[in-house]
Amino acid sequence: MFAESTFLNLLRMRRLTDLRVAAPTPALNRLLDITGADQALALHATVANASA
């Protein structure tokens, strides 16, 4: 899995839009948790929940 650190830092520093992540894999959940990006993104278990 690739995640560009500059983008992740921008997410943590400033919230410019409503970004949603639907049905993230366990690896992506871990990455978002480690980097703190889970605090800047709206994480949803399913696509239906994310689009509601």
Biotite code that builds the C-alpha atoms (Angstrom):
import biotite.structure as struc

atoms = struc.array([
    struc.Atom([0.000, 0.000, 0.000], chain_id="A", res_id=1, res_name="MET", atom_name="CA", element="C"),
    struc.Atom([1.282, 3.450, -0.921], chain_id="A", res_id=2, res_name="PHE", atom_name="CA", element="C"),
    struc.Atom([0.425, 6.622, 0.928], chain_id="A", res_id=3, res_name="ALA", atom_name="CA", element="C"),
    struc.Atom([2.100, 9.907, 0.112], chain_id="A", res_id=4, res_name="GLU", atom_name="CA", element="C"),
    struc.Atom([3.177, 11.538, 3.362], chain_id="A", res_id=5, res_name="SER", atom_name="CA", element="C"),
    struc.Atom([2.707, 15.139, 2.205], chain_id="A", res_id=6, res_name="THR", atom_name="CA", element="C"),
    struc.Atom([-0.960, 14.478, 1.475], chain_id="A", res_id=7, res_name="PHE", atom_name="CA", element="C"),
    struc.Atom([-1.431, 12.784, 4.834], chain_id="A", res_id=8, res_name="LEU", atom_name="CA", element="C"),
    struc.Atom([0.193, 15.743, 6.605], chain_id="A", res_id=9, res_name="ASN", atom_name="CA", element="C"),
    struc.Atom([-2.116, 18.154, 4.802], chain_id="A", res_id=10, res_name="LEU", atom_name="CA", element="C"),
    struc.Atom([-5.111, 16.139, 5.939], chain_id="A", res_id=11, res_name="LEU", atom_name="CA", element="C"),
    struc.Atom([-3.982, 16.345, 9.523], chain_id="A", res_id=12, res_name="ARG", atom_name="CA", element="C"),
    struc.Atom([-3.225, 20.067, 9.430], chain_id="A", res_id=13, res_name="MET", atom_name="CA", element="C"),
    struc.Atom([-6.263, 21.377, 7.621], chain_id="A", res_id=14, res_name="ARG", atom_name="CA", element="C"),
    struc.Atom([-9.643, 20.038, 6.672], chain_id="A", res_id=15, res_name="ARG", atom_name="CA", element="C"),
    struc.Atom([-10.582, 21.559, 3.324], chain_id="A", res_id=16, res_name="LEU", atom_name="CA", element="C"),
    struc.Atom([-13.438, 19.316, 2.300], chain_id="A", res_id=17, res_name="THR", atom_name="CA", element="C"),
    struc.Atom([-15.576, 16.404, 3.430], chain_id="A", res_id=18, res_name="ASP", atom_name="CA", element="C"),
    struc.Atom([-13.541, 13.355, 2.451], chain_id="A", res_id=19, res_name="LEU", atom_name="CA", element="C"),
    struc.Atom([-15.115, 9.968, 3.059], chain_id="A", res_id=20, res_name="ARG", atom_name="CA", element="C"),
    struc.Atom([-13.541, 6.525, 3.051], chain_id="A", res_id=21, res_name="VAL", atom_name="CA", element="C"),
    struc.Atom([-15.941, 3.627, 2.490], chain_id="A", res_id=22, res_name="ALA", atom_name="CA", element="C"),
    struc.Atom([-15.183, 0.053, 3.520], chain_id="A", res_id=23, res_name="ALA", atom_name="CA", element="C"),
    struc.Atom([-11.464, 0.515, 4.219], chain_id="A", res_id=24, res_name="PRO", atom_name="CA", element="C"),
    struc.Atom([-9.344, -2.619, 4.411], chain_id="A", res_id=25, res_name="THR", atom_name="CA", element="C"),
    struc.Atom([-7.662, -3.501, 7.710], chain_id="A", res_id=26, res_name="PRO", atom_name="CA", element="C"),
    struc.Atom([-4.324, -2.351, 6.258], chain_id="A", res_id=27, res_name="ALA", atom_name="CA", element="C"),
    struc.Atom([-5.760, 1.029, 5.283], chain_id="A", res_id=28, res_name="LEU", atom_name="CA", element="C"),
    struc.Atom([-7.410, 1.409, 8.690], chain_id="A", res_id=29, res_name="ASN", atom_name="CA", element="C"),
    struc.Atom([-4.044, 0.769, 10.327], chain_id="A", res_id=30, res_name="ARG", atom_name="CA", element="C"),
    struc.Atom([-2.281, 3.283, 8.081], chain_id="A", res_id=31, res_name="LEU", atom_name="CA", element="C"),
    struc.Atom([-4.896, 5.945, 8.772], chain_id="A", res_id=32, res_name="LEU", atom_name="CA", element="C"),
    struc.Atom([-4.696, 5.262, 12.506], chain_id="A", res_id=33, res_name="ASP", atom_name="CA", element="C"),
    struc.Atom([-0.890, 5.378, 12.644], chain_id="A", res_id=34, res_name="ILE", atom_name="CA", element="C"),
    struc.Atom([-0.710, 8.619, 10.676], chain_id="A", res_id=35, res_name="THR", atom_name="CA", element="C"),
    struc.Atom([-3.632, 10.282, 12.435], chain_id="A", res_id=36, res_name="GLY", atom_name="CA", element="C"),
    struc.Atom([-5.459, 10.708, 9.135], chain_id="A", res_id=37, res_name="ALA", atom_name="CA", element="C"),
    struc.Atom([-8.438, 8.865, 10.603], chain_id="A", res_id=38, res_name="ASP", atom_name="CA", element="C"),
    struc.Atom([-9.130, 12.081, 12.531], chain_id="A", res_id=39, res_name="GLN", atom_name="CA", element="C"),
    struc.Atom([-9.386, 14.112, 9.293], chain_id="A", res_id=40, res_name="ALA", atom_name="CA", element="C"),
    struc.Atom([-11.388, 11.642, 7.221], chain_id="A", res_id=41, res_name="LEU", atom_name="CA", element="C"),
    struc.Atom([-14.895, 10.327, 7.672], chain_id="A", res_id=42, res_name="ALA", atom_name="CA", element="C"),
    struc.Atom([-14.503, 6.532, 7.839], chain_id="A", res_id=43, res_name="LEU", atom_name="CA", element="C"),
    struc.Atom([-17.519, 4.361, 7.078], chain_id="A", res_id=44, res_name="HIS", atom_name="CA", element="C"),
    struc.Atom([-17.932, 0.594, 7.235], chain_id="A", res_id=45, res_name="ALA", atom_name="CA", element="C"),
    struc.Atom([-19.938, 0.444, 3.997], chain_id="A", res_id=46, res_name="THR", atom_name="CA", element="C"),
    struc.Atom([-20.462, 2.446, 0.822], chain_id="A", res_id=47, res_name="VAL", atom_name="CA", element="C"),
    struc.Atom([-24.123, 2.866, 1.771], chain_id="A", res_id=48, res_name="ALA", atom_name="CA", element="C"),
    struc.Atom([-23.150, 4.469, 5.082], chain_id="A", res_id=49, res_name="ASN", atom_name="CA", element="C"),
    struc.Atom([-20.654, 6.771, 3.380], chain_id="A", res_id=50, res_name="ALA", atom_name="CA", element="C"),
    struc.Atom([-23.172, 8.002, 0.840], chain_id="A", res_id=51, res_name="SER", atom_name="CA", element="C"),
    struc.Atom([-25.953, 8.592, 3.388], chain_id="A", res_id=52, res_name="ALA", atom_name="CA", element="C"),
])
